[in-house]
Amino acid sequence: MHIAILTLTFTLPGCSSLKEKRQRMGGLHARFGRNPAVAVCESGERDRHDASEWTLVVVGLSKREVESQCSQLEAKIEHTVEARVMNVMREFI
């Protein structure tokens, strides 16, 4: 069993409220947390309007499978979220 922790930090230019932040980051948990091999949570910057941090934990039978899943998640998130990805960090356990 292989595990990766994928942490993405976002900036939300022009975001002026937590409500707008939720709308712009909208459904990240619902969209990507449906996969039984992925757990999703907002892990930082919860009180800031203009920033957000999300962590995804990915589990798979091989490191290659987990790396592939992480790459796919990164690409999908970058195209579906109304925010700029500022930093991506991967950690393998």
OpenMM code with the backbone's topology and positions (N, CA, C; nanometers):
from openmm import Vec3, app, unit

residues = "MET HIS ILE ALA ILE LEU THR LEU THR PHE THR LEU PRO GLY CYS SER SER LEU LYS GLU LYS ARG GLN ARG MET GLY GLY LEU HIS ALA ARG PHE GLY ARG ASN PRO ALA VAL ALA VAL CYS GLU SER GLY GLU ARG ASP ARG HIS ASP ALA SER GLU TRP THR LEU VAL VAL VAL GLY LEU SER LYS ARG GLU VAL GLU SER GLN CYS SER GLN LEU GLU ALA LYS ILE GLU HIS THR VAL GLU ALA ARG VAL MET ASN VAL MET ARG GLU PHE ILE".split()
positions = [
    Vec3(0.0853, -0.1176, 0.0000),
    Vec3(0.0000, 0.0000, 0.0000),
    Vec3(0.0891, 0.1228, 0.0000),
    Vec3(0.0552, 0.2194, -0.0851),
    Vec3(0.1302, 0.3448, -0.0949),
    Vec3(0.0355, 0.4610, -0.0700),
    Vec3(0.0880, 0.5641, -0.0049),
    Vec3(0.0068, 0.6798, 0.0330),
    Vec3(0.0806, 0.8064, -0.0067),
    Vec3(0.0069, 0.8999, -0.0657),
    Vec3(0.0621, 1.0318, -0.0977),
    Vec3(-0.0240, 1.1381, -0.0322),
    Vec3(0.0419, 1.2414, 0.0160),
    Vec3(-0.0275, 1.3580, 0.0693),
    Vec3(0.0006, 1.4723, -0.0271),
    Vec3(-0.1044, 1.5225, -0.0877),
    Vec3(-0.0965, 1.6277, -0.1887),
    Vec3(-0.1570, 1.7546, -0.1289),
    Vec3(-0.0746, 1.8572, -0.1125),
    Vec3(-0.1220, 1.9822, -0.0540),
    Vec3(-0.1102, 2.0924, -0.1575),
    Vec3(-0.2215, 2.1614, -0.1813),
    Vec3(-0.2269, 2.2703, -0.2800),
    Vec3(-0.2630, 2.3997, -0.2094),
    Vec3(-0.1879, 2.5037, -0.2400),
    Vec3(-0.2146, 2.6356, -0.1852),
    Vec3(-0.2636, 2.7246, -0.2990),
    Vec3(-0.3727, 2.7949, -0.2734),
    Vec3(-0.4371, 2.8775, -0.3750),
    Vec3(-0.4394, 3.0229, -0.3317),
    Vec3(-0.4417, 3.1106, -0.4296),
    Vec3(-0.4709, 3.2503, -0.4053),
    Vec3(-0.5981, 3.2839, -0.4822),
    Vec3(-0.6816, 3.3651, -0.4225),
    Vec3(-0.8093, 3.4026, -0.4828),
    Vec3(-0.8127, 3.5546, -0.4998),
    Vec3(-0.7536, 3.6068, -0.6066),
    Vec3(-0.7483, 3.7512, -0.6275),
    Vec3(-0.8885, 3.8122, -0.6326),
    Vec3(-0.9044, 3.9221, -0.5624),
    Vec3(-1.0310, 3.9942, -0.5657),
    Vec3(-1.1412, 3.9341, -0.4802),
    Vec3(-1.1138, 3.8275, -0.4124),
    Vec3(-1.2153, 3.7637, -0.3278),
    Vec3(-1.2335, 3.8481, -0.2019),
    Vec3(-1.3579, 3.8867, -0.1723),
    Vec3(-1.3809, 3.9803, -0.0624),
    Vec3(-1.4588, 3.9237, 0.0557),
    Vec3(-1.5003, 3.7969, 0.0478),
    Vec3(-1.5742, 3.7394, 0.1604),
    Vec3(-1.5545, 3.5884, 0.1650),
    Vec3(-1.5826, 3.5324, 0.2818),
    Vec3(-1.5721, 3.3868, 0.2956),
    Vec3(-1.6788, 3.3169, 0.2113),
    Vec3(-1.7942, 3.3817, 0.1958),
    Vec3(-1.8994, 3.3247, 0.1116),
    Vec3(-1.8525, 3.3140, -0.0334),
    Vec3(-1.7916, 3.4203, -0.0836),
    Vec3(-1.7389, 3.4178, -0.2206),
    Vec3(-1.6281, 3.3130, -0.2339),
    Vec3(-1.5453, 3.3024, -0.1305),
    Vec3(-1.4380, 3.2018, -0.1322),
    Vec3(-1.4969, 3.0618, -0.1450),
    Vec3(-1.6019, 3.0316, -0.0682),
    Vec3(-1.6655, 2.8995, -0.0758),
    Vec3(-1.7232, 2.8738, -0.2145),
    Vec3(-1.7806, 2.9767, -0.2749),
    Vec3(-1.8357, 2.9621, -0.4093),
    Vec3(-1.7265, 2.9355, -0.5118),
    Vec3(-1.6157, 3.0076, -0.5005),
    Vec3(-1.5079, 2.9924, -0.5977),
    Vec3(-1.4336, 2.8595, -0.5813),
    Vec3(-1.4200, 2.8132, -0.4590),
    Vec3(-1.3529, 2.6851, -0.4345),
    Vec3(-1.4557, 2.5722, -0.4426),
    Vec3(-1.5794, 2.6111, -0.4605),
    Vec3(-1.6977, 2.5287, -0.4581),
    Vec3(-1.6866, 2.3833, -0.4977),
    Vec3(-1.7256, 2.3022, -0.4080),
    Vec3(-1.7408, 2.1616, -0.4387),
    Vec3(-1.6116, 2.0828, -0.4506),
    Vec3(-1.4991, 2.1387, -0.4105),
    Vec3(-1.3730, 2.0656, -0.4206),
    Vec3(-1.3843, 1.9334, -0.3448),
    Vec3(-1.4383, 1.9413, -0.2268),
    Vec3(-1.4545, 1.8201, -0.1454),
    Vec3(-1.5520, 1.7230, -0.2111),
    Vec3(-1.6632, 1.7735, -0.2569),
    Vec3(-1.7652, 1.6873, -0.3181),
    Vec3(-1.7165, 1.6239, -0.4478),
    Vec3(-1.6476, 1.7017, -0.5305),
    Vec3(-1.6014, 1.6510, -0.6601),
    Vec3(-1.4928, 1.5457, -0.6487),
    Vec3(-1.3946, 1.5712, -0.5641),
    Vec3(-1.2784, 1.4832, -0.5597),
    Vec3(-1.2820, 1.3841, -0.4444),
    Vec3(-1.3690, 1.4066, -0.3474),
    Vec3(-1.3807, 1.3157, -0.2339),
    Vec3(-1.4681, 1.1940, -0.2611),
    Vec3(-1.5311, 1.1883, -0.3770),
    Vec3(-1.6161, 1.0731, -0.4132),
    Vec3(-1.5339, 0.9481, -0.4409),
    Vec3(-1.4121, 0.9678, -0.4862),
    Vec3(-1.3237, 0.8556, -0.5168),
    Vec3(-1.2850, 0.7865, -0.3854),
    Vec3(-1.3080, 0.6554, -0.3730),
    Vec3(-1.2771, 0.5878, -0.2470),
    Vec3(-1.1281, 0.5840, -0.2138),
    Vec3(-1.0414, 0.6166, -0.3096),
    Vec3(-0.8972, 0.6173, -0.2851),
    Vec3(-0.8453, 0.7559, -0.2494),
    Vec3(-0.9374, 0.8547, -0.2358),
    Vec3(-0.8968, 0.9932, -0.2103),
    Vec3(-0.9764, 1.0506, -0.0940),
    Vec3(-0.9055, 1.1155, -0.0014),
    Vec3(-0.9700, 1.1913, 0.1065),
    Vec3(-0.9320, 1.3372, 0.0880),
    Vec3(-1.0277, 1.4284, 0.1102),
    Vec3(-1.0079, 1.5701, 0.0823),
    Vec3(-1.0469, 1.6531, 0.2035),
    Vec3(-0.9638, 1.7560, 0.2347),
    Vec3(-1.0043, 1.8493, 0.3406),
    Vec3(-0.9403, 1.9856, 0.3180),
    Vec3(-1.0100, 2.0888, 0.3639),
    Vec3(-0.9510, 2.2224, 0.3644),
    Vec3(-0.8590, 2.2263, 0.4852),
    Vec3(-0.7305, 2.2413, 0.4609),
    Vec3(-0.6332, 2.2226, 0.5683),
    Vec3(-0.5688, 2.3510, 0.6188),
    Vec3(-0.5950, 2.4629, 0.5542),
    Vec3(-0.5339, 2.5868, 0.6012),
    Vec3(-0.5975, 2.7085, 0.5393),
    Vec3(-0.5600, 2.8236, 0.5926),
    Vec3(-0.6077, 2.9537, 0.5436),
    Vec3(-0.7603, 2.9629, 0.5467),
    Vec3(-0.8211, 2.9039, 0.6468),
    Vec3(-0.9679, 2.9006, 0.6534),
    Vec3(-1.0314, 3.0371, 0.6760),
    Vec3(-0.9615, 3.1263, 0.7451),
    Vec3(-1.0199, 3.2559, 0.7786),
    Vec3(-0.9825, 3.3672, 0.6813),
    Vec3(-0.8964, 3.3381, 0.5858),
    Vec3(-0.8576, 3.4398, 0.4876),
    Vec3(-0.9490, 3.4344, 0.3665),
    Vec3(-0.9844, 3.5505, 0.3155),
    Vec3(-1.0710, 3.5588, 0.1976),
    Vec3(-0.9935, 3.5299, 0.0700),
    Vec3(-0.8672, 3.5680, 0.0665),
    Vec3(-0.7898, 3.5662, -0.0575),
    Vec3(-0.6942, 3.4471, -0.0711),
    Vec3(-0.7063, 3.3492, 0.0168),
    Vec3(-0.6176, 3.2323, 0.0102),
    Vec3(-0.6894, 3.1088, 0.0626),
    Vec3(-0.6404, 2.9931, 0.0195),
    Vec3(-0.6981, 2.8672, 0.0644),
    Vec3(-0.5929, 2.7581, 0.0507),
    Vec3(-0.5993, 2.6602, 0.1390),
    Vec3(-0.5094, 2.5453, 0.1304),
    Vec3(-0.5927, 2.4184, 0.1453),
    Vec3(-0.5693, 2.3241, 0.0541),
    Vec3(-0.6424, 2.1977, 0.0554),
    Vec3(-0.5436, 2.0826, 0.0538),
    Vec3(-0.5753, 1.9772, 0.1270),
    Vec3(-0.4917, 1.8580, 0.1301),
    Vec3(-0.5736, 1.7393, 0.0852),
    Vec3(-0.5132, 1.6591, -0.0024),
    Vec3(-0.5756, 1.5364, -0.0501),
    Vec3(-0.4832, 1.4208, -0.0135),
    Vec3(-0.5389, 1.3158, 0.0397),
    Vec3(-0.4630, 1.1954, 0.0705),
    Vec3(-0.5050, 1.0904, -0.0315),
    Vec3(-0.4076, 1.0359, -0.1011),
    Vec3(-0.4324, 0.9404, -0.2085),
    Vec3(-0.3710, 0.8064, -0.1707),
    Vec3(-0.4486, 0.6993, -0.1845),
    Vec3(-0.4039, 0.5649, -0.1491),
    Vec3(-0.4106, 0.4758, -0.2725),
    Vec3(-0.3092, 0.3913, -0.2904),
    Vec3(-0.3080, 0.2991, -0.4031),
    Vec3(-0.2178, 0.1803, -0.3768),
    Vec3(-0.2274, 0.0815, -0.4631),
    Vec3(-0.1491, -0.0404, -0.4460),
    Vec3(-0.0044, -0.0248, -0.4904),
    Vec3(0.0226, 0.0705, -0.5816),
    Vec3(0.1600, 0.0911, -0.6271),
    Vec3(0.1918, 0.2402, -0.6240),
    Vec3(0.3198, 0.2705, -0.6121),
    Vec3(0.3613, 0.4108, -0.6114),
    Vec3(0.3283, 0.4760, -0.7447),
    Vec3(0.3441, 0.4019, -0.8517),
    Vec3(0.3137, 0.4546, -0.9846),
    Vec3(0.1657, 0.4939, -0.9949),
    Vec3(0.0784, 0.4098, -0.9434),
    Vec3(-0.0657, 0.4381, -0.9441),
    Vec3(-0.0957, 0.5651, -0.8654),
    Vec3(-0.0340, 0.5783, -0.7488),
    Vec3(-0.0568, 0.6950, -0.6639),
    Vec3(-0.0030, 0.8219, -0.7307),
    Vec3(0.1156, 0.8154, -0.7895),
    Vec3(0.1722, 0.9306, -0.8601),
    Vec3(0.0824, 0.9741, -0.9771),
    Vec3(0.0323, 0.8770, -1.0513),
    Vec3(-0.0558, 0.9054, -1.1635),
    Vec3(-0.1844, 0.9731, -1.1148),
    Vec3(-0.2396, 0.9211, -1.0080),
    Vec3(-0.3631, 0.9774, -0.9517),
    Vec3(-0.3391, 1.1213, -0.9054),
    Vec3(-0.2246, 1.1468, -0.8418),
    Vec3(-0.1910, 1.2826, -0.7966),
    Vec3(-0.1813, 1.3785, -0.9150),
    Vec3(-0.1162, 1.3362, -1.0206),
    Vec3(-0.1021, 1.4206, -1.1404),
    Vec3(-0.2380, 1.4519, -1.2012),
    Vec3(-0.3245, 1.3513, -1.2080),
    Vec3(-0.4591, 1.3723, -1.2629),
    Vec3(-0.5384, 1.4684, -1.1747),
    Vec3(-0.5286, 1.4523, -1.0438),
    Vec3(-0.5999, 1.5411, -0.9520),
    Vec3(-0.5518, 1.6847, -0.9667),
    Vec3(-0.4199, 1.7044, -0.9707),
    Vec3(-0.3651, 1.8390, -0.9881),
    Vec3(-0.4202, 1.9050, -1.1136),
    Vec3(-0.4154, 1.8327, -1.2243),
    Vec3(-0.4620, 1.8882, -1.3522),
    Vec3(-0.6103, 1.9238, -1.3464),
    Vec3(-0.6918, 1.8352, -1.2924),
    Vec3(-0.8359, 1.8613, -1.2839),
    Vec3(-0.8653, 1.9801, -1.1938),
    Vec3(-0.7964, 1.9873, -1.0812),
    Vec3(-0.8199, 2.0974, -0.9875),
    Vec3(-0.7813, 2.2305, -1.0503),
    Vec3(-0.6683, 2.2355, -1.1179),
    Vec3(-0.6240, 2.3602, -1.1811),
    Vec3(-0.7243, 2.4098, -1.2840),
    Vec3(-0.7984, 2.3184, -1.3475),
    Vec3(-0.8941, 2.3578, -1.4513),
    Vec3(-1.0357, 2.3808, -1.3990),
    Vec3(-1.0664, 2.3365, -1.2781),
    Vec3(-1.2032, 2.3479, -1.2295),
    Vec3(-1.2230, 2.4520, -1.1195),
    Vec3(-1.1170, 2.4930, -1.0529),
    Vec3(-1.1295, 2.5863, -0.9419),
    Vec3(-1.1007, 2.7280, -0.9898),
    Vec3(-1.1805, 2.8229, -0.9443),
    Vec3(-1.1627, 2.9630, -0.9815),
    Vec3(-1.0616, 3.0299, -0.8883),
    Vec3(-0.9388, 2.9793, -0.8926),
    Vec3(-0.8307, 3.0327, -0.8106),
    Vec3(-0.6986, 2.9969, -0.8768),
    Vec3(-0.5931, 3.0647, -0.8368),
    Vec3(-0.4596, 3.0348, -0.8889),
    Vec3(-0.3885, 2.9398, -0.7937),
    Vec3(-0.3311, 2.8352, -0.8486),
    Vec3(-0.2519, 2.7429, -0.7676),
    Vec3(-0.1154, 2.8077, -0.7465),
    Vec3(-0.0808, 2.8317, -0.6213),
    Vec3(0.0462, 2.8977, -0.5898),
    Vec3(0.1552, 2.7971, -0.5540),
    Vec3(0.1155, 2.6854, -0.4954),
    Vec3(0.2141, 2.5875, -0.4518),
    Vec3(0.1500, 2.4492, -0.4475),
    Vec3(0.2279, 2.3502, -0.4895),
    Vec3(0.1844, 2.2108, -0.4805),
    Vec3(0.2951, 2.1341, -0.4114),
    Vec3(0.2576, 2.0594, -0.3092),
    Vec3(0.3560, 1.9803, -0.2364),
    Vec3(0.3070, 1.8353, -0.2306),
    Vec3(0.3941, 1.7437, -0.2678),
    Vec3(0.3631, 1.5999, -0.2596),
    Vec3(0.4551, 1.5349, -0.1586),
    Vec3(0.3960, 1.4516, -0.0759),
    Vec3(0.4740, 1.3762, 0.0233),
    Vec3(0.4283, 1.2312, 0.0150),
    Vec3(0.5228, 1.1399, 0.0028),
    Vec3(0.4899, 0.9973, -0.0049),
    Vec3(0.5245, 0.9291, 0.1257),
    Vec3(0.4327, 0.8457, 0.1709),
    Vec3(0.4519, 0.7728, 0.2962),
    Vec3(0.4689, 0.6247, 0.2636),
] * unit.nanometer
topology = app.Topology()
chain = topology.addChain("A")
for resn in residues:
    res = topology.addResidue(resn, chain)
    for name in ("N", "CA", "C"):
        topology.addAtom(name, app.Element.getBySymbol(name[0]), res)
